[in-house]
Amino acid sequence: MKKTDFEQWSQEATSWSTNYLNTIDQYPVRAQTQPGDIAAQIPVSPPEDPESMEEIMADFKNIIPPGMTHWQHPRFFAYFPSNAAPAAMIAEQLATSMAAQCMLWQTSPSATELEQRMVQWLRDSVGLPDSFDGVLQDTASTATLCAILTMRERTLNWQGNQQGLSGFPRLRVYASSRTHSSIDKAMWIAGLGQDNLVKIPTDDEFALDEKQLRQAIEADLAAGHKPAGIVICVGGTSMGATDRVRQVCEIAQEFQLFTHVDAAWAGSAMICPEYRTLWEGIELADSVVLNPHKWLGASMECSAHFVKDPASLVRTMAIQPEYLKTYGQDGIVNFSEWSVQLGRRFRALKVWFLLRAYGLNGLRTMIRNHVDWSEQLAVQLAGESDFSITTQPILSLFTFRYTPSQVSNADELDELNRQLVTAINDDGRIYLTQSLHDGLVVIRFMCGQFDMQASDIDIAFEVITEIARKL
Ligand SMILES: *Cc1c(COP(=O)(O)O)cnc(C)c1O
């Protein structure tokens, strides 16, 4: 392809995308392909000679969409959303054509300065005080890893990166038993080890039990271990488990522990002041992550990582070989020093387009609708004698079980609910996933897709009840 053909093919791609987005609700939500179906259509070796864009685009159209799960489908009720608002898509297109590497201020001053401003916009939008600064990471997993590395270095008096961990006592990190697997993985990668992530049981509100947290910290101190920090969960993935941020932060302060709040999904909802009770006390935390690429529509990858003391993060993550030094530019920010990766994309552009094109009020309306609609469906299902709600809605997430009176054995009910999820997803009109809640197979219902309407909830109710009763 020649550069002179760029406009033609770019327009072709735009037309295809427009048509795709306009007709997306005609696709089954979850891909209906079997493993290997797509690979079988792709040659095992690359071509030696160039192929035409006509052929490449034709293959794209034929092969790729049928093998996709459609995350922008209005009846995507699985996992958490991964919304891409059209305004964010346009910004991505522009960022892709500049294709800048935004590691240092001087490699892309606009990207760095817009990122600083967008972090402020997001911080203020969710009601965090201006004592927080921040950075746009790729994912919440990375933000959490950076937070755990900061806990580690701070506790080791900044010697861990240099000396390695073998000469030090065991560092301990605490989290509720309902936190996300990215916390476990961060412990692995930070070299602290799974066994040093102390999982604290939760109470009947699914929140970490502070009394047991305190006992665990005291026991570790008595054993000569070094408590390093606490990861606090706000809106867990399985059913929305949420810790009491204030109480946990107060214990952390007492023992001088670093706190990181994982609000990857629920954090976006904090643009609506009425939901902020869910993270009451957040101003006490040291580090907070939320994903605008989930509910807000910023498109993968865009994770807002707020920190109260950027110097600790930079002291943990910055490395400056000669070729990365930027002399004579004191006071500037080089965002590669705030993260794992050196090279980074221009992520702030899509946040800027997004927040301006919808306004906070536009985004608030969307989130409030999702919460209301999810509550409506929970009430509707609770009214059916053969369904039970296992956990009530937390924001727009609840879990339920199909519990027809003919089946009373718990294992059989588990199996029935697994079959129901598979049957629903094979049907294709909606997409749901299952989870394990206190040992029971439950079905998660989460609504959060950018374009969904109230009528999609009616369809969800119909599909769930119809398919269950045919099993
Ligand atoms: C989605 C999610 C994560 C992981 O987010 P990534 O950005 O995919 O790494 C972590 N914690 C919670 C609570 C989540 O919902």
The ligand as an SDF file (V2000), in Angstrom:
LIG
                    3D

 15 15  0  0  0  0  0  0  0  0999 V2000
  -11.2870   -4.9750   35.6380 C   0  0  0  0  0  0  0  0  0  0  0  0
  -10.7490   -5.0110   36.9880 C   0  0  0  0  0  0  0  0  0  0  0  0
   -9.3790   -5.1490   37.2160 C   0  0  0  0  0  0  0  0  0  0  0  0
   -8.3840   -5.3740   36.1110 C   0  0  0  0  0  0  0  0  0  0  0  0
   -8.3860   -4.3300   35.2280 O   0  0  0  0  0  0  0  0  0  0  0  0
   -7.3720   -4.2850   33.9810 P   0  0  0  0  0  0  0  0  0  0  0  0
   -7.4420   -2.8570   33.5770 O   0  0  0  0  0  0  0  0  0  0  0  0
   -7.9550   -5.2080   32.9550 O   0  0  0  0  0  0  0  0  0  0  0  0
   -6.0490   -4.7170   34.4430 O   0  0  0  0  0  0  0  0  0  0  0  0
   -8.9310   -5.1040   38.5070 C   0  0  0  0  0  0  0  0  0  0  0  0
   -9.7850   -4.9420   39.5420 N   0  0  0  0  0  0  0  0  0  0  0  0
  -11.1130   -4.8220   39.3620 C   0  0  0  0  0  0  0  0  0  0  0  0
  -12.0040   -4.6480   40.5470 C   0  0  0  0  0  0  0  0  0  0  0  0
  -11.6430   -4.8510   38.0790 C   0  0  0  0  0  0  0  0  0  0  0  0
  -12.9500   -4.7200   37.8920 O   0  0  0  0  0  0  0  0  0  0  0  0
  1  2  1  0
  2  3  1  0
  2 14  2  0
  3  4  1  0
  3 10  2  0
  4  5  1  0
  5  6  1  0
  6  7  2  0
  6  8  1  0
  6  9  1  0
 10 11  1  0
 11 12  2  0
 12 13  1  0
 12 14  1  0
 14 15  1  0
M  END
$$$$
